[in-house]
Amino acid sequence: MSGRVEQLKDEVSICLKRQTHHHDTNASQGTRTQVVIAGAVAGLVSRFCVAPLDVIKIRLQLQIHSLSDPLSRHGISGPTYKGTIGTLKHILRDEGLTALWKGNIPAEGLYLAYGGLQFLTYRSTNIVLNSDSMPYHLSPAASSFLSGAFAGTTATTATYPLDLLRTRFAAQGTERVYTSLLSSVRQIYRNEGPAGFFQGLSAANAQVIPYMGLFFTLYETFKPILNNASLPLSWMGSADGISGVMASVIAKTAVYPLDTVRKRLQVQGPNRSKYVHRNIPEYTNGVVGTIKKILKREGIRGMYRGLTVALIKAAPTSAITVWTFERVMVGMKLLEKRNEDIR
């Protein structure tokens, strides 16, 4: 999601998991194939729309110093990017409009595979956990948490090489490190081996469980408060939807440092000094060692570079994903009904 994450990737909104949960046991929710197709299409559409924000976020996360950072007094003239708008203007001026979609091909593949796999895994796990054959009964929150954590971890691990490629292409400035997607795969495999495609995976998966736990805990806390409050929330959407947004923002902020660590680790390797930020440090001691090094050299602010863009990106990503998923599901059901009527 995120991230995720982001995590989870920025990678299908947790709000989708919540909405899917309410209908998992309802046949009208669609077949497994329909859910996979709708989830994949939703991921593709949302990814394309928010790609520029993703590039801006990655550029900020990889920038190791700010205006007040002492590194600027050691032969480094200062930060390349200054804020969200400043970063956007800088990229447009130096690299052109198309630069905002750098890494979009592997990212679309990531969202296509991640969206479909996450929806399928979440739906299947939730059905198993809530089946009558289980010797225990889970609460809706517990079932959603376990299903979401497992689905997020599974989808993140399976699609991680695409996530890494997305980051490396987005980190390229005017100098091209990789000339094409195929050449990047060959180059990484030749120079870094199979493990090179999974640098930072532990940080990515470490986001899933705390994010899911925080999200559902906060969501279940905010929902009854807003539902019982005498507030005119209809113009902002339902109280459930607002609760989901609030929970997502807080949870994403809490686990964001791990997303920064993931990005820093993803651009390690022989081409580290060739990306747009040529002073990216070398991190060799895993997730914990990377956190310590960032905190020592950049302070706590270094862990949260690009957070504003990530939070801005969360709302349209969720809205576009949910809207597209629902529209595709409706379209497939209408097509299915029409075919049945013809028969």
TITI-941325 format. One line per field, with one value per residue (C-alpha): y, z, x; residue number from 0; residue in three letters. Coordinates in nm, 2 decimals, m for minus. Example, Ala and Ser with C-alpha at 12.3 -4.5 7.8 and 13.67 -1.06 7.14 Angstrom:
c2 c(m0.45, m0.11);
c3 c(0.78, 0.71);
c1 c(1.23, 1.37);
num c(0, 1);
residu c(ala, ser);
// end
This chain:
c2 c(0.00, 0.21, 0.19, 0.13, 0.08, 0.23, 0.06, m0.04, 0.08, 0.34, 0.03, m0.03, 0.16, 0.00, 0.15, m0.11, m0.38, m0.23, m0.20, m0.54, m0.69, m0.57, m0.78, m1.07, m1.33, m1.18, m1.35, m1.02, m0.91, m1.10, m1.41, m1.45, m1.37, m1.05, m0.93, m0.99, m0.81, m0.52, m0.49, m0.49, m0.23, m0.01, m0.03, 0.06, 0.36, 0.50, 0.45, 0.64, 0.93, 0.97, 0.88, 1.25, 1.27, 0.94, 1.06, 1.38, 1.17, 0.94, 1.23, 1.39, 1.07, 1.01, 1.37, 1.34, 1.70, 2.01, 2.38, 2.36, 2.03, 2.04, 1.83, 2.14, 2.28, 1.98, 2.04, 2.00, 2.32, 2.25, 2.05, 1.99, 2.00, 2.24, 2.13, 1.97, 2.26, 2.34, 1.98, 1.98, 2.30, 2.16, 1.84, 2.01, 2.27, 2.03, 1.70, 1.79, 1.68, 1.31, 1.29, 1.29, 0.94, 0.80, 0.44, 0.42, 0.10, m0.12, 0.07, m0.01, m0.38, m0.35, m0.21, m0.45, m0.75, m0.61, m0.50, m0.83, m1.04, m0.84, m0.84, m1.22, m1.30, m1.07, m1.21, m1.57, m1.54, m1.35, m1.63, m1.90, m1.71, m1.66, m2.00, m2.22, m2.49, m2.27, m2.37, m2.01, m1.69, m1.37, m1.02, m0.82, m0.60, m0.91, m1.08, m0.77, m0.72, m1.08, m1.10, m0.76, m0.83, m1.16, m1.02, m0.72, m0.93, m1.18, m0.91, m0.70, m0.99, m1.13, m0.79, m0.64, m0.65, m0.42, m0.19, m0.17, m0.10, 0.17, 0.35, 0.32, 0.47, 0.75, 0.83, 0.88, 1.24, 1.37, 1.09, 0.76, 0.48, 0.22, 0.26, 0.02, m0.21, m0.52, m0.38, m0.28, m0.64, m0.77, m0.52, m0.57, m0.95, m0.93, m0.69, m0.76, m1.11, m1.22, m1.06, m0.72, m0.73, m0.76, m0.49, m0.32, m0.60, m0.65, m0.28, m0.30, m0.60, m0.45, m0.18, m0.41, m0.54, m0.22, m0.03, m0.27, m0.29, 0.09, 0.15, m0.09, 0.01, 0.38, 0.31, 0.12, 0.40, 0.69, 0.53, 0.52, 0.86, 1.02, 0.81, 0.93, 1.29, 1.54, 1.67, 1.75, 1.50, 1.42, 1.69, 1.52, 1.17, 0.91, 0.90, 0.56, 0.70, 1.00, 0.75, 0.55, 0.86, 0.98, 0.63, 0.60, 0.94, 0.86, 0.50, 0.61, 0.88, 0.63, 0.38, 0.63, 0.60, 0.24, 0.36, 0.60, 0.32, 0.10, 0.37, 0.43, 0.06, 0.02, 0.25, 0.08, m0.09, 0.00, 0.28, 0.46, 0.77, 0.80, 0.89, 1.24, 1.26, 1.17, 1.18, 0.90, 0.72, 0.35, 0.15, m0.19, m0.29, m0.36, m0.18, m0.10, 0.01, 0.23, 0.39, 0.47, 0.62, 0.84, 0.96, 1.03, 1.23, 1.39, 1.37, 1.27, 1.50, 1.28, 0.99, 1.19, 1.35, 1.35, 1.27, 1.57, 1.44, 1.09, 1.21, 1.43, 1.12, 0.90, 1.07, 1.06, 0.72, 0.58, 0.76, 0.67, 0.31, 0.26, 0.43, 0.24, m0.10, m0.04, 0.07, m0.22, m0.47, m0.32, m0.33, m0.70, m0.79, m0.62, m0.79, m1.13, m1.07, m0.97, m1.29, m1.49, m1.32, m1.40, m1.77);
c3 c(0.00, 0.01, 0.00, m0.02, 0.20, m0.06, 0.02, 0.12, m0.21, m0.36, m0.50, m0.44, m0.17, 0.16, 0.13, m0.15, 0.10, 0.34, 0.07, m0.06, 0.29, 0.32, 0.02, 0.02, 0.11, m0.13, m0.46, m0.63, m0.56, m0.87, m0.96, m0.87, m1.23, m1.23, m0.91, m1.05, m1.37, m1.20, m0.95, m1.22, m1.43, m1.13, m1.05, m1.41, m1.43, m1.09, m1.15, m1.47, m1.32, m1.01, m1.18, m1.17, m0.80, m0.76, m0.95, m0.74, m0.42, m0.52, m0.62, m0.28, m0.09, m0.25, m0.18, 0.12, 0.24, 0.28, 0.29, 0.66, 0.62, 0.71, 0.40, 0.19, 0.33, 0.22, m0.15, m0.22, m0.34, m0.19, m0.25, m0.61, m0.52, m0.29, m0.20, m0.41, m0.65, m0.68, m0.77, m1.03, m1.19, m1.18, m1.36, m1.62, m1.69, m1.71, m1.83, m1.99, m1.93, m2.02, m1.73, m1.49, m1.62, m1.59, m1.48, m1.58, m1.79, m1.50, m1.26, m1.48, m1.48, m1.10, m1.05, m1.29, m1.12, m0.77, m0.79, m0.93, m0.69, m0.39, m0.46, m0.53, m0.22, 0.01, m0.12, m0.10, 0.25, 0.38, 0.25, 0.42, 0.75, 0.75, 0.63, 0.85, 0.86, 1.07, 1.44, 1.55, 1.45, 1.38, 1.42, 1.09, 1.20, 1.28, 0.96, 0.75, 0.92, 0.87, 0.52, 0.43, 0.59, 0.41, 0.08, 0.10, 0.19, m0.09, m0.36, m0.25, m0.26, m0.59, m0.77, m0.60, m0.90, m1.09, m0.79, m0.79, m1.17, m1.13, m0.86, m1.06, m1.38, m1.18, m1.02, m1.36, m1.45, m1.79, m1.79, m1.88, m1.66, m1.83, m2.20, m2.19, m1.96, m2.11, m2.08, m1.72, m1.63, m1.81, m1.64, m1.29, m1.33, m1.47, m1.21, m0.90, m0.95, m0.87, m0.52, m0.69, m0.79, m0.42, m0.25, 0.02, 0.02, 0.40, 0.45, 0.21, 0.39, 0.73, 0.64, 0.57, 0.92, 1.12, 0.85, 0.84, 1.22, 1.26, 0.97, 1.09, 1.46, 1.37, 1.12, 1.37, 1.63, 1.40, 1.23, 1.53, 1.64, 1.30, 1.25, 1.59, 1.55, 1.44, 1.16, 0.80, 0.64, 0.33, 0.12, 0.21, 0.15, 0.40, 0.76, 0.68, 0.39, 0.59, 0.87, 0.61, 0.48, 0.83, 0.93, 0.61, 0.65, 1.01, 0.93, 0.62, 0.82, 1.09, 0.85, 0.60, 0.72, 0.60, 0.26, 0.25, 0.35, 0.08, m0.19, m0.07, m0.08, m0.42, m0.59, m0.43, m0.67, m0.92, m1.07, m0.75, m0.84, m1.18, m1.07, m1.05, m0.70, m0.74, m0.37, m0.25, 0.03, 0.03, 0.27, 0.35, 0.69, 0.60, 0.71, 1.07, 0.95, 0.69, 0.94, 1.17, 0.89, 0.77, 1.13, 1.19, 0.87, 0.81, 1.13, 1.16, 0.88, 0.64, 0.71, 0.60, 0.27, 0.02, 0.29, 0.18, m0.18, m0.05, 0.15, m0.14, m0.37, m0.13, m0.18, m0.56, m0.57, m0.34, m0.52, m0.87, m0.77, m0.60, m0.87, m1.15, m0.97, m0.91, m1.27, m1.42, m1.20, m1.30, m1.67, m1.65, m1.47, m1.73, m2.00, m1.83, m1.79, m2.16, m2.27, m2.05, m2.20, m2.55, m2.46);
c1 c(0.00, 0.12, 0.18, 0.16, 0.14, 0.25, 0.23, 0.10, 0.21, 0.06, 0.08, m0.46, m0.63, m0.71, m1.06, m1.11, m1.05, m1.30, m1.57, m1.50, m1.54, m1.90, m2.00, m1.76, m2.02, m2.28, m2.31, m2.40, m2.04, m1.94, m1.74, m1.37, m1.27, m1.48, m1.32, m0.97, m1.05, m1.22, m0.94, m0.67, m0.85, m0.90, m0.53, m0.43, m0.66, m0.57, m0.20, m0.20, m0.39, m0.16, 0.17, 0.30, 0.25, 0.43, 0.74, 0.74, 0.72, 1.01, 1.23, 1.17, 1.23, 1.56, 1.68, 1.91, 1.93, 1.72, 1.81, 1.92, 2.11, 2.48, 2.55, 2.50, 2.82, 3.03, 3.06, 2.68, 2.52, 2.18, 1.86, 1.76, 1.39, 1.21, 0.86, 0.59, 0.53, 0.90, 0.97, 0.70, 0.83, 1.19, 1.10, 0.89, 1.16, 1.46, 1.30, 0.96, 0.61, 0.67, 0.92, 0.62, 0.53, 0.88, 0.86, 0.49, 0.53, 0.66, 0.43, 0.12, 0.24, 0.28, m0.07, m0.23, m0.07, m0.09, m0.45, m0.58, m0.37, m0.45, m0.83, m0.82, m0.61, m0.82, m1.15, m1.04, m0.88, m1.19, m1.42, m1.21, m1.19, m1.57, m1.67, m1.89, m1.62, m1.39, m1.38, m1.40, m1.58, m1.38, m1.51, m1.54, m1.24, m1.02, m1.12, m1.05, m0.71, m0.59, m0.72, m0.57, m0.23, m0.20, m0.32, m0.09, 0.22, 0.15, 0.09, 0.38, 0.63, 0.50, 0.51, 0.82, 1.06, 0.81, 0.80, 1.18, 1.20, 0.93, 1.14, 1.47, 1.31, 1.14, 1.48, 1.65, 1.72, 1.84, 2.10, 1.95, 2.07, 1.85, 1.76, 1.46, 1.26, 1.42, 1.77, 1.71, 1.61, 1.92, 2.15, 2.02, 2.03, 2.39, 2.53, 2.33, 2.18, 1.83, 1.85, 1.89, 1.52, 1.42, 1.62, 1.41, 1.14, 1.17, 1.09, 0.79, 0.64, 0.71, 0.47, 0.17, 0.08, 0.12, m0.06, m0.35, m0.37, m0.37, m0.61, m0.88, m0.84, m0.87, m1.15, m1.36, m1.29, m1.39, m1.69, m1.93, m1.82, m1.90, m2.22, m2.35, m2.24, m2.50, m2.28, m2.38, m2.15, m2.35, m2.17, m1.84, m1.96, m2.07, m1.94, m1.79, m1.60, m1.47, m1.36, m1.17, m0.99, m0.90, m0.77, m0.57, m0.40, m0.29, m0.18, 0.01, 0.19, 0.28, 0.44, 0.58, 0.94, 0.95, 0.84, 1.13, 1.37, 1.23, 1.29, 1.65, 1.73, 1.57, 1.82, 2.13, 2.37, 2.64, 2.43, 2.36, 2.55, 2.39, 2.04, 1.91, 2.04, 2.40, 2.48, 2.25, 2.44, 2.52, 2.31, 2.46, 2.31, 1.95, 1.64, 1.75, 2.09, 1.93, 1.70, 1.99, 2.19, 1.91, 1.83, 2.20, 2.26, 1.92, 1.72, 1.36, 1.26, 1.46, 1.23, 0.93, 1.04, 0.76, 0.49, 0.28, 0.26, 0.19, m0.11, m0.23, m0.20, m0.40, m0.74, m0.76, m0.60, m0.87, m1.15, m1.04, m0.98, m1.31, m1.51, m1.34, m1.37, m1.75, m1.81, m1.62, m1.81, m2.14, m2.04, m1.94, m2.26, m2.47, m2.27, m2.32, m2.70, m2.72, m2.55, m2.78, m3.08, m2.96, m2.92);
num c(0, 1, 2, 3, 4, 5, 6, 7, 8, 9, 10, 11, 12, 13, 14, 15, 16, 17, 18, 19, 20, 21, 22, 23, 24, 25, 26, 27, 28, 29, 30, 31, 32, 33, 34, 35, 36, 37, 38, 39, 40, 41, 42, 43, 44, 45, 46, 47, 48, 49, 50, 51, 52, 53, 54, 55, 56, 57, 58, 59, 60, 61, 62, 63, 64, 65, 66, 67, 68, 69, 70, 71, 72, 73, 74, 75, 76, 77, 78, 79, 80, 81, 82, 83, 84, 85, 86, 87, 88, 89, 90, 91, 92, 93, 94, 95, 96, 97, 98, 99, 100, 101, 102, 103, 104, 105, 106, 107, 108, 109, 110, 111, 112, 113, 114, 115, 116, 117, 118, 119, 120, 121, 122, 123, 124, 125, 126, 127, 128, 129, 130, 131, 132, 133, 134, 135, 136, 137, 138, 139, 140, 141, 142, 143, 144, 145, 146, 147, 148, 149, 150, 151, 152, 153, 154, 155, 156, 157, 158, 159, 160, 161, 162, 163, 164, 165, 166, 167, 168, 169, 170, 171, 172, 173, 174, 175, 176, 177, 178, 179, 180, 181, 182, 183, 184, 185, 186, 187, 188, 189, 190, 191, 192, 193, 194, 195, 196, 197, 198, 199, 200, 201, 202, 203, 204, 205, 206, 207, 208, 209, 210, 211, 212, 213, 214, 215, 216, 217, 218, 219, 220, 221, 222, 223, 224, 225, 226, 227, 228, 229, 230, 231, 232, 233, 234, 235, 236, 237, 238, 239, 240, 241, 242, 243, 244, 245, 246, 247, 248, 249, 250, 251, 252, 253, 254, 255, 256, 257, 258, 259, 260, 261, 262, 263, 264, 265, 266, 267, 268, 269, 270, 271, 272, 273, 274, 275, 276, 277, 278, 279, 280, 281, 282, 283, 284, 285, 286, 287, 288, 289, 290, 291, 292, 293, 294, 295, 296, 297, 298, 299, 300, 301, 302, 303, 304, 305, 306, 307, 308, 309, 310, 311, 312, 313, 314, 315, 316, 317, 318, 319, 320, 321, 322, 323, 324, 325, 326, 327, 328, 329, 330, 331, 332, 333, 334, 335, 336, 337, 338, 339, 340, 341, 342);
residu c(met, ser, gly, arg, val, glu, gln, leu, lys, asp, glu, val, ser, ile, cys, leu, lys, arg, gln, thr, his, his, his, asp, thr, asn, ala, ser, gln, gly, thr, arg, thr, gln, val, val, ile, ala, gly, ala, val, ala, gly, leu, val, ser, arg, phe, cys, val, ala, pro, leu, asp, val, ile, lys, ile, arg, leu, gln, leu, gln, ile, his, ser, leu, ser, asp, pro, leu, ser, arg, his, gly, ile, ser, gly, pro, thr, tyr, lys, gly, thr, ile, gly, thr, leu, lys, his, ile, leu, arg, asp, glu, gly, leu, thr, ala, leu, trp, lys, gly, asn, ile, pro, ala, glu, gly, leu, tyr, leu, ala, tyr, gly, gly, leu, gln, phe, leu, thr, tyr, arg, ser, thr, asn, ile, val, leu, asn, ser, asp, ser, met, pro, tyr, his, leu, ser, pro, ala, ala, ser, ser, phe, leu, ser, gly, ala, phe, ala, gly, thr, thr, ala, thr, thr, ala, thr, tyr, pro, leu, asp, leu, leu, arg, thr, arg, phe, ala, ala, gln, gly, thr, glu, arg, val, tyr, thr, ser, leu, leu, ser, ser, val, arg, gln, ile, tyr, arg, asn, glu, gly, pro, ala, gly, phe, phe, gln, gly, leu, ser, ala, ala, asn, ala, gln, val, ile, pro, tyr, met, gly, leu, phe, phe, thr, leu, tyr, glu, thr, phe, lys, pro, ile, leu, asn, asn, ala, ser, leu, pro, leu, ser, trp, met, gly, ser, ala, asp, gly, ile, ser, gly, val, met, ala, ser, val, ile, ala, lys, thr, ala, val, tyr, pro, leu, asp, thr, val, arg, lys, arg, leu, gln, val, gln, gly, pro, asn, arg, ser, lys, tyr, val, his, arg, asn, ile, pro, glu, tyr, thr, asn, gly, val, val, gly, thr, ile, lys, lys, ile, leu, lys, arg, glu, gly, ile, arg, gly, met, tyr, arg, gly, leu, thr, val, ala, leu, ile, lys, ala, ala, pro, thr, ser, ala, ile, thr, val, trp, thr, phe, glu, arg, val, met, val, gly, met, lys, leu, leu, glu, lys, arg, asn, glu, asp, ile, arg);
// end
